[in-house]
Amino acid sequence: MRNCIILLLVTFACVQQSQAQENVSIGPIAGISIANFRGDINNTAWKPGLTVGGFYNYSSETGFGFSGQLLFTQMGAQTDDKRNAVTLNYIQAPLLATFFFGKYGDAVRPKIFLGPSLNFLVGARDKNGDNINGDSNNRVYSPFDLGGVVGAGVNFRLQEKIWLNFDARYGFGLLDVTRLDNNSNIKNNNWGINVGLSFPLGTYNRNTGRLRTR
């Protein structure tokens, strides 16, 4: 995981240096997560949950950009033929490379994005809200999951440098989410529909090395 993070930071630094000017924005994001497990498990079904958080965007005149997000997302699945449910609450940190279609300055900008997601488990509950993750000495679910995210969306300009952002995304876990000793392999799987609102933080110009706030 350490090597993955280092690679991401190096890639981001290279992108920063290759762009003459970048718009910087921040804002809130919220949406719905539709989650299920995949792998060595039966009798599960898709389960709705919430996503809420914030994002920090860089976008360039060339159409390429980067988004770092910090999200609270509910995943898991309905189990036992929908009679019960597993809700896994994660703090997620997706790091997304983005490409915007159309011309810089257009009022509508379609986009596609992809990247890794660092997911930190903060709770595991059943349908009644009871803890199902054991105690600190005997955890059932892994505290960390590394995943991937791919998606598409569209940004609408509401007024100068203020944008309404829509996206649909698919997230897939790469690691077993359990600590069971039965050779099972159960991974996260979810679809998300999100809406966000971005506000200008400034414009960074590499030639001057300054962040212009007007």
Secondary structure, 3 states (H helix, E strand, C coil): CHHHHHHHHHHHHHHHHHCCEEEEEEEEEEEEEEEEEEECCCCCECEEEEEEEEEEEEEECCCEEEEEEEEEEEEEEEECCCCEEEEEEEEEEEEEEEEECCCCCCCEEEEEEEEEEEEEEEEEECCCCCECCCCCCCCCECCEEEEEEEEEEEEEEEECCEEEEEEEEEEEECCCCECCCCCCCEEEEEEEEEEEEEEEEEEEECCCCEEECC
